[in-house]
């Protein structure tokens, strides 16, 4: 099963950032502002988030 890491930014708590598990945040300009919040399985994410990670290496999600 494929997993994804979730990062949260305390300055933007309503937005989550997902990347492939273990990928880190090398292509995010403000990567130091994001805090690792855990790993989730592919099946627990909306398909549009999974598709965005596959296409772009990362995806943002409204956490509200």
Backbone as a chain_set.jsonl record, in Angstrom:
{"seq": "XXXXXXXXXXXXXXXXXXXXXXXXXXXXXXXXXXXXXXXXXXXXXXXXXXXXXXXXXXXXXXXX", "coords": {"N": [[0.85, -1.179, 0.0], [0.552, 2.183, -0.831], [1.834, 5.047, 0.824], [1.416, 8.348, 2.238], [2.944, 11.337, 3.355], [1.915, 13.761, 5.692], [2.026, 17.222, 6.115], [1.802, 20.096, 8.171], [1.254, 23.603, 8.471], [1.744, 25.852, 10.955], [1.074, 28.547, 10.654], [-0.819, 28.482, 8.712], [-3.196, 26.827, 9.397], [-5.434, 25.602, 8.252], [-4.752, 24.291, 5.968], [-3.427, 21.414, 4.529], [-0.478, 19.668, 3.559], [0.52, 17.264, 1.339], [2.835, 14.679, 0.531], [4.685, 12.056, -1.149], [5.41, 9.3, 0.959], [8.295, 9.698, 2.847], [9.514, 11.41, 1.039], [9.974, 14.039, 1.768], [10.26, 17.671, 1.71], [11.523, 18.923, -0.642], [10.965, 20.535, -2.914], [9.428, 22.661, -2.115], [9.167, 26.014, -1.5], [8.892, 27.307, 1.004], [9.509, 25.263, 2.812], [10.624, 24.844, 5.364], [8.779, 25.893, 7.074], [6.779, 24.07, 7.402], [5.456, 21.382, 9.301], [5.972, 18.017, 10.044], [3.253, 15.801, 10.3], [2.393, 13.209, 10.319], [1.752, 9.979, 8.756], [-0.295, 8.789, 6.143], [-2.474, 6.343, 4.637], [-2.949, 5.631, 1.178], [-5.604, 4.95, 0.49], [-7.124, 6.4, 2.276], [-7.236, 8.978, 1.432], [-8.685, 11.602, -0.606], [-9.282, 11.024, -4.097], [-8.472, 13.095, -5.821], [-6.407, 14.361, -4.438], [-4.449, 12.354, -4.343], [-3.965, 12.055, -7.101], [-2.91, 14.604, -7.669], [-0.539, 14.581, -6.146], [0.817, 12.546, -7.476], [1.155, 13.759, -9.99], [2.46, 16.22, -9.425], [4.2, 15.912, -7.318], [3.516, 16.863, -4.877], [0.656, 17.893, -2.901], [-1.889, 20.147, -1.96], [-4.375, 20.395, 0.599], [-7.578, 21.261, 1.745], [-8.16, 21.436, 5.086], [-10.316, 21.916, 6.676]], "CA": [[0.0, 0.0, 0.0], [1.308, 3.426, -0.897], [1.559, 5.968, 1.911], [1.717, 9.757, 2.007], [3.245, 12.111, 4.557], [1.146, 14.988, 5.866], [2.694, 18.332, 6.781], [0.934, 21.218, 8.509], [1.935, 24.871, 8.706], [1.016, 26.53, 12.029], [0.584, 29.845, 10.188], [-1.928, 28.192, 7.798], [-3.683, 25.557, 9.943], [-6.534, 24.997, 7.5], [-4.213, 23.689, 4.751], [-2.492, 20.308, 4.699], [0.404, 19.429, 2.425], [0.833, 15.841, 1.221], [3.887, 14.216, -0.378], [4.924, 10.619, -1.004], [6.09, 8.978, 2.216], [9.747, 9.734, 2.799], [10.024, 12.341, 0.027], [10.321, 15.331, 2.334], [9.721, 18.849, 1.035], [12.619, 19.598, -1.36], [10.523, 21.479, -3.95], [8.551, 23.664, -1.517], [9.996, 27.175, -1.159], [8.829, 27.577, 2.445], [9.474, 23.943, 3.428], [10.986, 24.885, 6.79], [7.604, 26.325, 7.828], [5.839, 22.959, 7.49], [5.802, 20.418, 10.338], [5.472, 16.663, 9.784], [2.133, 15.476, 11.19], [2.067, 11.793, 10.267], [1.656, 9.285, 7.477], [-1.621, 8.232, 5.885], [-2.553, 5.411, 3.516], [-3.551, 6.132, -0.059], [-7.051, 4.731, 0.495], [-7.81, 7.343, 3.161], [-7.198, 10.317, 0.824], [-9.509, 11.795, -1.806], [-8.547, 10.683, -5.315], [-7.848, 14.276, -6.427], [-5.15, 14.606, -3.729], [-3.517, 11.331, -4.815], [-3.602, 12.409, -8.479], [-2.057, 15.789, -7.631], [0.786, 14.165, -5.676], [1.444, 11.8, -8.572], [1.494, 14.679, -11.076], [3.272, 17.372, -9.02], [5.096, 15.59, -6.212], [2.891, 17.327, -3.638], [-0.719, 18.37, -3.06], [-2.466, 20.858, -0.819], [-5.746, 19.964, 0.894], [-8.314, 22.031, 2.743], [-8.322, 20.567, 6.248], [-11.541, 22.295, 7.399]], "C": [[0.893, 1.238, 0.0], [0.867, 4.367, 0.226], [2.002, 7.38, 1.548], [1.971, 10.442, 3.341], [2.436, 13.397, 4.539], [1.985, 15.996, 6.633], [1.673, 19.43, 7.018], [1.795, 22.441, 8.78], [1.15, 25.604, 9.788], [0.455, 27.89, 11.611], [-0.621, 29.691, 9.257], [-2.588, 26.883, 8.218], [-4.804, 24.885, 9.15], [-6.066, 24.318, 6.209], [-3.23, 22.588, 5.117], [-1.693, 20.129, 3.427], [0.794, 17.962, 2.435], [1.944, 15.616, 0.207], [3.992, 12.708, -0.227], [5.705, 10.375, 0.281], [7.597, 8.954, 2.006], [10.337, 10.74, 1.836], [10.496, 13.659, 0.619], [9.732, 16.466, 1.518], [10.783, 19.592, 0.22], [12.167, 20.656, -2.363], [9.579, 22.556, -3.424], [9.422, 24.812, -1.001], [10.027, 27.444, 0.34], [8.775, 26.281, 3.252], [9.781, 23.939, 4.912], [9.816, 25.291, 7.67], [6.587, 25.208, 8.057], [6.355, 21.919, 8.475], [5.163, 19.07, 10.001], [4.395, 16.315, 10.801], [1.714, 14.01, 11.12], [1.982, 11.263, 8.842], [0.271, 8.676, 7.345], [-1.56, 7.298, 4.675], [-3.296, 6.056, 2.341], [-5.075, 6.049, -0.03], [-7.816, 5.719, 1.37], [-7.808, 8.776, 2.617], [-8.155, 10.413, -0.359], [-8.666, 11.54, -3.063], [-7.879, 11.897, -5.956], [-6.53, 14.63, -5.736], [-4.089, 13.622, -4.216], [-3.046, 11.669, -6.231], [-2.667, 13.613, -8.516], [-0.644, 15.446, -7.147], [1.52, 13.417, -6.785], [1.927, 12.732, -9.677], [2.535, 15.726, -10.677], [4.292, 17.074, -7.929], [4.569, 16.056, -4.866], [1.456, 17.765, -3.945], [-1.15, 19.071, -1.783], [-3.909, 20.401, -0.659], [-6.344, 20.861, 1.96], [-8.638, 21.1, 3.898], [-9.562, 20.908, 7.064], [-12.676, 21.357, 7.101]], "O": [[1.869, 1.316, 0.747], [-0.32, 4.469, 0.536], [2.844, 7.581, 0.673], [1.298, 10.164, 4.333], [2.291, 14.04, 3.499], [2.578, 15.676, 7.663], [0.796, 19.673, 6.189], [2.923, 22.327, 9.259], [-0.01, 25.949, 9.563], [-0.548, 28.336, 12.169], [-1.361, 30.649, 9.035], [-2.543, 25.912, 7.462], [-5.087, 23.707, 9.367], [-6.889, 23.822, 5.44], [-2.315, 22.798, 5.913], [-2.186, 20.411, 2.334], [1.336, 17.466, 3.422], [1.995, 16.267, -0.836], [3.447, 12.14, 0.72], [6.57, 11.172, 0.642], [8.106, 8.282, 1.109], [11.556, 10.915, 1.811], [11.34, 14.331, 0.025], [8.813, 16.257, 0.726], [10.925, 20.804, 0.386], [12.919, 21.591, -2.639], [8.987, 23.291, -4.215], [10.305, 24.605, -0.168], [11.079, 27.774, 0.888], [8.075, 26.207, 4.262], [9.249, 23.108, 5.648], [9.844, 25.065, 8.879], [5.638, 25.38, 8.822], [7.546, 21.606, 8.488], [3.97, 18.991, 9.71], [4.579, 16.501, 12.004], [0.769, 13.611, 11.801], [2.122, 12.003, 7.868], [-0.272, 8.119, 8.299], [-0.703, 7.447, 3.804], [-4.157, 6.917, 2.523], [-5.758, 6.972, -0.473], [-9.03, 5.861, 1.223], [-8.322, 9.685, 3.268], [-8.408, 9.418, -1.037], [-7.466, 11.816, -3.074], [-6.823, 11.756, -6.574], [-5.622, 15.15, -6.386], [-2.952, 14.016, -4.474], [-1.854, 11.576, -6.525], [-1.729, 13.64, -9.311], [0.337, 15.965, -7.68], [2.711, 13.636, -7.002], [3.0, 12.516, -10.241], [3.395, 16.086, -11.482], [5.158, 17.902, -7.649], [5.112, 15.687, -3.825], [1.095, 17.978, -5.103], [-0.821, 18.645, -0.676], [-4.581, 20.064, -1.633], [-5.694, 21.182, 2.956], [-9.314, 20.088, 3.714], [-9.833, 20.24, 8.062], [-13.775, 21.532, 7.626]]}, "num_chains": 1, "name": "protein.A"}
